């Protein structure tokens, strides 16, 4: 275990684990949902102060997007990402590797790294393992993610195996560069952590072999990437069942980009304890709200005169004050406040669910909690279309 952090499993129920992680920027109680602020802001006009009130433990930002603007060197000159966005808790930065997948029409992959066309103005950008580590070091995040290629879930085996082999070589380069950067005098966060990423599409044998190889590198944590990118939920759960047992139980296990509340509950049961996803913010901006009775769509006409809160009994700052009818009016009028209130409710729902999961694990009652939660959310007593 790195001297830069401690990670202690407090309780286990089957493969599900309840842990606590101490970092240079504070404590993380897991399982945890990391709130996604791609460009150092949560979409929907949600402030850092809001995040603190909503129970956010970890904020996630993106290396590629912050490199493009305002520029990682500028952020370093201003004291790093924590100081820049006035956030004093842990931050995880995604390496930019997902953009290798999402900008498929704008990139070229070689052993050295990837050449991108910037999605904003089309200028050429090169990013490899060393560049990704240097950018993340400039950002001074708590946790840096290794640079990888996220192959499409349904890619042919003949493509996936060489891609995974290259991702392993890139990981070795990331580890070496991270050690060098953390030793420099002008590095802001010399305690920066490195998580490796398991890849392999939906080929369980490739996934397992890759998990073994990256475990040998003794990193600070391990992510399962390349899921929720086209495969079915059942395929995702199968890959987790096959792969997670080959990742070290005494290190954090992070399922990248996942997912729905049901996805999270199923993945916790399979040994995952870190999550992130844009669903609560993206859906919130479109009036789709998570409740313990299913998902509701405030654009539906039935809420036009509905003076109830989004979810009766919810203790979020939105439900304590505003009605469905008012928030629906704001959304229809395209007032930014409508989006903001919806995003705040959804983030509170997700963060509160993670607290409930931790409490259930503490009591040895996770299986019962999971069933109760899933049964409740499937009721959909409101019109969720």
C-alpha positions as CSV (number, residue, x, y, z in Angstrom):
1,X,0.0,0.0,0.0
2,X,1.2,3.4,-0.9
3,X,2.4,5.7,1.9
4,X,0.4,8.4,0.1
5,X,-2.9,6.9,1.3
6,X,-4.5,4.3,3.4
7,X,-7.5,2.1,2.3
8,X,-9.1,-0.1,4.9
9,X,-11.9,-2.5,4.3
10,X,-14.2,-2.2,7.4
11,X,-16.9,-4.8,6.5
12,X,-17.7,-7.3,3.8
13,X,-21.0,-8.9,2.8
14,X,-20.3,-11.5,0.2
15,X,-18.1,-9.5,-2.3
16,X,-19.6,-6.2,-1.3
17,X,-17.2,-4.1,0.7
18,X,-17.4,-1.1,3.0
19,X,-14.2,0.8,3.3
20,X,-12.6,4.0,4.3
21,X,-9.8,5.7,2.3
22,X,-7.5,8.5,3.7
23,X,-6.0,10.8,1.2
24,X,-4.0,14.0,1.2
25,X,-7.2,15.9,0.6
26,X,-9.4,14.1,3.1
27,X,-11.3,11.0,3.9
28,X,-13.5,9.0,1.4
29,X,-16.1,6.7,2.8
30,X,-16.9,3.9,0.3
31,X,-19.0,2.8,-1.6
32,X,-18.9,6.3,-3.1
33,X,-20.5,8.1,-6.0
34,X,-18.2,10.8,-7.5
35,X,-20.0,13.8,-8.8
36,X,-19.0,14.6,-12.4
37,X,-17.7,18.1,-13.1
38,X,-16.0,17.6,-16.4
39,X,-14.6,21.1,-16.9
40,X,-14.3,21.8,-13.1
41,X,-18.0,22.5,-12.8
42,X,-21.1,20.4,-12.3
43,X,-23.4,21.1,-15.3
44,X,-26.6,22.8,-14.2
45,X,-25.2,25.8,-12.3
46,X,-24.4,23.8,-9.2
47,X,-21.7,25.5,-7.1
48,X,-18.9,24.0,-4.9
49,X,-20.9,25.2,-1.9
50,X,-24.0,23.3,-3.2
51,X,-21.9,20.2,-3.6
52,X,-20.8,20.3,0.0
53,X,-24.5,20.6,1.1
54,X,-25.5,17.7,-1.1
55,X,-23.1,15.3,0.6
56,X,-20.5,15.1,-2.2
57,X,-17.3,13.4,-1.2
58,X,-15.3,13.4,-4.5
59,X,-15.5,15.6,-7.5
60,X,-14.4,14.3,-10.9
61,X,-12.9,16.4,-13.7
62,X,-11.5,15.5,-17.1
63,X,-7.9,15.9,-18.2
64,X,-8.5,16.4,-21.9
65,X,-11.2,19.0,-21.5
66,X,-9.2,21.1,-18.9
67,X,-6.1,20.7,-21.1
68,X,-8.0,22.3,-24.0
69,X,-9.5,25.1,-21.8
70,X,-8.5,26.9,-19.8
71,X,-5.2,24.9,-20.0
72,X,-3.6,22.8,-17.4
73,X,-0.5,25.0,-17.1
74,X,-2.7,28.0,-16.3
75,X,-4.5,25.9,-13.6
76,X,-1.1,25.0,-12.2
77,X,-0.1,28.7,-12.1
78,X,-3.2,29.4,-10.1
79,X,-2.4,26.7,-7.5
80,X,-4.0,23.6,-8.9
81,X,-7.6,22.5,-9.5
82,X,-8.6,22.5,-5.8
83,X,-7.7,26.1,-5.4
84,X,-9.0,27.0,-8.9
85,X,-12.5,25.7,-8.2
86,X,-12.5,26.3,-4.4
87,X,-12.9,22.6,-3.5
88,X,-11.0,21.2,-0.5
89,X,-12.1,17.6,-0.7
90,X,-10.7,14.8,-3.0
91,X,-10.7,15.2,-6.8
92,X,-10.3,12.4,-9.3
93,X,-9.2,13.3,-12.9
94,X,-10.1,11.1,-15.8
95,X,-7.0,10.6,-18.0
96,X,-8.4,11.6,-21.3
97,X,-8.4,8.0,-22.4
98,X,-12.2,7.9,-22.9
99,X,-11.9,10.7,-25.5
100,X,-9.9,8.1,-27.5
101,X,-13.2,6.3,-27.7
102,X,-15.7,9.1,-27.9
103,X,-13.7,11.2,-30.4
104,X,-13.2,8.1,-32.7
105,X,-13.7,10.2,-35.8
106,X,-11.1,12.7,-34.7
107,X,-8.1,10.6,-33.6
108,X,-5.3,8.3,-34.6
109,X,-3.8,5.8,-32.2
110,X,-0.1,4.8,-32.2
111,X,2.2,3.2,-29.7
112,X,3.5,6.6,-28.6
113,X,0.0,7.9,-27.9
114,X,-3.0,9.4,-29.6
115,X,-3.3,12.3,-32.0
116,X,-6.7,14.2,-31.5
117,X,-8.5,16.8,-33.4
118,X,-9.7,19.2,-30.7
119,X,-13.5,19.1,-30.6
120,X,-13.7,22.9,-30.2
121,X,-11.6,24.3,-33.0
122,X,-10.0,21.3,-34.7
123,X,-6.4,22.0,-33.8
124,X,-4.2,18.9,-33.5
125,X,-3.4,17.6,-30.0
126,X,-1.1,14.7,-29.1
127,X,-1.6,12.9,-25.8
128,X,0.2,9.8,-24.6
129,X,0.9,8.3,-21.1
130,X,3.5,10.9,-20.2
131,X,1.4,13.8,-21.5
132,X,-1.6,12.6,-19.6
133,X,0.4,12.3,-16.4
134,X,2.0,15.7,-16.8
135,X,-1.4,17.4,-17.4
136,X,-2.9,15.6,-14.3
137,X,0.1,16.6,-12.2
138,X,-0.5,20.2,-13.3
139,X,-4.1,19.9,-12.2
140,X,-2.8,18.4,-8.9
141,X,-5.8,16.1,-8.5
142,X,-5.9,13.6,-5.6
143,X,-6.3,10.6,-7.9
144,X,-4.9,10.5,-11.5
145,X,-6.2,7.8,-13.9
146,X,-3.8,6.0,-16.2
147,X,-4.0,6.7,-19.9
148,X,-5.7,3.9,-21.7
149,X,-7.8,3.0,-24.8
150,X,-11.4,2.3,-24.2
151,X,-12.2,-0.2,-27.0
152,X,-15.8,-0.5,-28.1
153,X,-17.7,-3.2,-26.1
154,X,-18.6,-5.1,-29.3
155,X,-15.1,-4.8,-30.9
156,X,-13.6,-7.9,-32.5
157,X,-11.2,-10.0,-30.3
158,X,-8.5,-9.3,-32.9
159,X,-8.8,-5.6,-32.1
160,X,-9.3,-5.9,-28.4
161,X,-6.3,-8.0,-27.5
162,X,-3.6,-5.8,-29.1
163,X,-5.4,-2.7,-27.6
164,X,-5.3,-4.2,-24.1
165,X,-1.6,-5.1,-24.5
166,X,-0.9,-1.5,-25.5
167,X,-2.9,-0.2,-22.6
168,X,-0.7,-2.3,-20.3
169,X,2.5,-0.8,-21.8
170,X,1.0,2.6,-21.4
171,X,0.2,1.9,-17.8
172,X,3.8,1.0,-17.1
173,X,4.9,4.3,-18.7
174,X,2.2,6.2,-16.6
175,X,3.6,4.7,-13.4
176,X,7.2,5.6,-14.2
177,X,6.2,9.2,-15.2
178,X,4.0,9.7,-12.1
179,X,6.9,8.7,-9.9
180,X,9.1,11.2,-11.6
181,X,6.6,14.0,-11.4
182,X,5.9,13.4,-7.7
183,X,9.6,13.8,-7.0
184,X,9.9,17.3,-8.6
185,X,10.2,20.3,-6.4
186,X,7.5,22.3,-8.2
187,X,4.9,19.6,-8.2
188,X,1.8,20.9,-6.3
189,X,0.6,17.5,-5.1
190,X,3.5,15.2,-4.5
191,X,1.1,12.7,-3.0
192,X,-0.9,12.2,-6.2
193,X,-2.3,8.7,-6.5
194,X,-2.4,6.5,-9.7
195,X,-5.3,4.1,-10.6
196,X,-4.8,1.6,-13.4
197,X,-7.7,0.7,-15.7
198,X,-8.7,-2.9,-16.7
199,X,-9.9,-3.2,-20.3
200,X,-11.0,-6.1,-22.5
201,X,-14.4,-5.3,-23.9
202,X,-16.8,-8.2,-23.1
203,X,-14.1,-11.0,-23.4
204,X,-13.9,-12.3,-19.8
205,X,-10.6,-14.2,-20.4
206,X,-8.9,-11.0,-21.7
207,X,-10.3,-9.1,-18.8
208,X,-9.1,-11.6,-16.2
209,X,-5.6,-11.8,-17.7
210,X,-5.3,-8.0,-17.8
211,X,-6.5,-7.8,-14.2
212,X,-3.7,-10.1,-13.2
213,X,-1.1,-8.1,-15.1
214,X,-2.0,-4.7,-13.8
215,X,-2.4,-6.0,-10.2
216,X,1.3,-7.0,-10.4
217,X,2.1,-3.3,-10.8
218,X,1.0,-2.6,-7.3
219,X,-0.9,0.6,-8.0
220,X,-3.0,2.8,-5.6
221,X,-6.3,1.6,-7.0
222,X,-7.9,-0.2,-9.9
223,X,-10.7,0.7,-12.3
224,X,-12.8,-1.4,-14.6
225,X,-13.2,0.6,-17.8
226,X,-14.8,0.0,-21.1
227,X,-18.2,-0.9,-19.8
228,X,-21.6,0.9,-20.2
229,X,-20.4,1.6,-23.8
230,X,-22.8,-0.6,-25.8
231,X,-23.1,-3.9,-24.0
232,X,-26.2,-5.1,-22.1
233,X,-26.5,-4.8,-18.3
234,X,-26.3,-8.5,-18.1
235,X,-23.0,-8.6,-20.0
236,X,-21.6,-5.8,-17.7
237,X,-22.6,-7.7,-14.6
238,X,-21.0,-10.9,-16.0
239,X,-17.7,-9.1,-16.7
240,X,-17.7,-7.7,-13.2
241,X,-18.3,-11.2,-11.7
242,X,-15.5,-12.6,-13.7
243,X,-13.0,-9.7,-13.3
244,X,-13.3,-8.1,-9.9
245,X,-12.1,-11.2,-8.0
246,X,-8.8,-10.8,-9.8
247,X,-8.3,-7.2,-8.6
248,X,-6.9,-6.7,-5.1
249,X,-9.7,-6.5,-2.4
250,X,-7.4,-4.3,-0.3
251,X,-7.4,-1.5,-3.0
252,X,-10.2,0.7,-4.2
253,X,-12.2,-0.8,-7.1
254,X,-13.7,1.8,-9.5
255,X,-16.3,1.1,-12.2
256,X,-16.0,4.0,-14.6
257,X,-19.0,5.8,-16.1
258,X,-21.6,3.7,-14.3
259,X,-24.5,4.2,-13.9
260,X,-28.1,4.0,-13.0
261,X,-29.1,3.4,-9.3
262,X,-29.7,-0.3,-10.2
263,X,-26.3,-0.6,-11.9
264,X,-24.6,0.8,-8.8
265,X,-26.5,-1.6,-6.4
266,X,-25.6,-4.6,-8.6
267,X,-22.0,-3.5,-8.9
268,X,-21.6,-2.9,-5.2
269,X,-22.8,-6.5,-4.7
270,X,-20.0,-7.6,-7.0
271,X,-17.2,-5.8,-5.1
272,X,-17.1,-2.3,-6.7
273,X,-16.8,0.7,-4.4
274,X,-16.1,3.8,-6.6
275,X,-18.6,5.1,-9.2
276,X,-19.2,8.1,-11.5
277,X,-21.8,8.9,-14.1
278,X,-23.3,11.9,-15.8
279,X,-26.9,10.4,-15.5
280,X,-28.0,12.5,-12.4
281,X,-26.9,15.8,-14.0
282,X,-27.7,15.1,-17.6
283,X,-31.2,13.6,-16.8
284,X,-31.8,16.4,-14.3
285,X,-31.2,19.1,-16.9
286,X,-33.9,17.4,-19.0
287,X,-36.4,17.3,-16.1
288,X,-35.9,13.5,-15.5
289,X,-35.8,13.0,-11.7
290,X,-34.8,10.0,-9.6
291,X,-37.1,9.0,-6.7
292,X,-37.4,6.0,-4.5
293,X,-40.6,5.2,-6.5
294,X,-39.0,5.3,-9.9
295,X,-38.0,8.1,-12.4
296,X,-40.4,10.9,-13.1
297,X,-40.5,13.4,-16.0
298,X,-41.5,16.9,-14.9
299,X,-42.4,17.9,-18.5
300,X,-45.4,15.6,-18.3
301,X,-48.7,17.6,-18.1
302,X,-49.8,15.8,-14.9
303,X,-47.4,17.9,-12.9
304,X,-48.6,21.3,-14.1
305,X,-50.7,21.9,-11.0
306,X,-48.9,19.5,-8.6
307,X,-47.9,21.3,-5.5
308,X,-46.1,18.3,-4.0
309,X,-42.2,18.2,-3.8
310,X,-40.4,16.1,-6.4
311,X,-40.4,13.3,-3.8
312,X,-42.5,13.6,-0.7
313,X,-40.3,13.0,2.4
314,X,-37.0,13.8,0.6
315,X,-34.8,16.1,2.7
316,X,-32.9,17.7,-0.2
317,X,-32.9,21.5,-0.3
318,X,-35.1,21.4,-3.4
319,X,-37.8,19.1,-2.0
320,X,-37.9,21.0,1.3
321,X,-39.0,24.2,-0.5
322,X,-40.2,23.8,-4.1
323,X,-43.1,22.1,-5.8
324,X,-43.2,20.0,-9.0
325,X,-45.5,22.6,-10.6
326,X,-43.0,25.4,-10.0
327,X,-40.0,23.5,-11.2
328,X,-41.9,22.3,-14.3
329,X,-42.8,25.9,-15.0
330,X,-39.2,26.9,-14.8
331,X,-38.2,24.1,-17.2
332,X,-40.9,25.0,-19.7
333,X,-39.8,28.7,-19.5
334,X,-36.2,27.6,-20.0
335,X,-35.1,29.3,-16.8
336,X,-31.7,28.0,-15.6
337,X,-33.0,27.7,-12.1
338,X,-35.2,24.8,-13.2
339,X,-32.2,22.8,-14.4
340,X,-30.2,23.7,-11.3
341,X,-33.0,22.5,-8.9
342,X,-33.4,19.2,-10.8
343,X,-29.7,18.5,-10.8
344,X,-29.4,19.3,-7.1
345,X,-32.2,16.8,-6.3
346,X,-30.7,14.1,-8.4
347,X,-27.2,14.5,-6.9
348,X,-28.7,14.4,-3.4
349,X,-30.6,11.2,-4.4
350,X,-27.4,9.5,-5.6
351,X,-25.3,10.7,-2.6
352,X,-28.0,9.7,-0.1
353,X,-28.3,6.3,-1.8
354,X,-24.6,5.8,-1.2
355,X,-24.9,6.7,2.4
356,X,-27.8,4.2,2.7
357,X,-25.6,1.5,1.1
358,X,-22.7,2.2,3.5
359,X,-25.1,2.0,6.5
360,X,-26.6,-1.2,5.2
361,X,-23.2,-2.8,4.8
362,X,-22.2,-1.6,8.3
363,X,-25.2,-3.5,9.7
364,X,-24.7,-6.5,7.5
365,X,-28.0,-5.9,5.8
366,X,-27.0,-4.9,2.2
367,X,-28.8,-7.8,0.5
368,X,-32.1,-6.8,2.1
369,X,-31.5,-3.1,1.4
370,X,-30.7,-3.8,-2.2
371,X,-33.9,-5.8,-2.7
372,X,-36.0,-3.1,-1.0
373,X,-34.5,-0.3,-2.9
374,X,-34.8,-2.0,-6.3
375,X,-38.4,-3.1,-5.6
376,X,-39.3,0.5,-4.6
377,X,-37.7,2.1,-7.7
378,X,-39.5,-0.3,-10.0
379,X,-42.9,0.8,-8.7
380,X,-43.0,3.9,-10.9
381,X,-46.2,5.2,-9.3
382,X,-45.7,8.4,-11.3
383,X,-45.7,8.5,-15.1
384,X,-42.0,8.1,-15.9
385,X,-42.1,8.4,-19.6
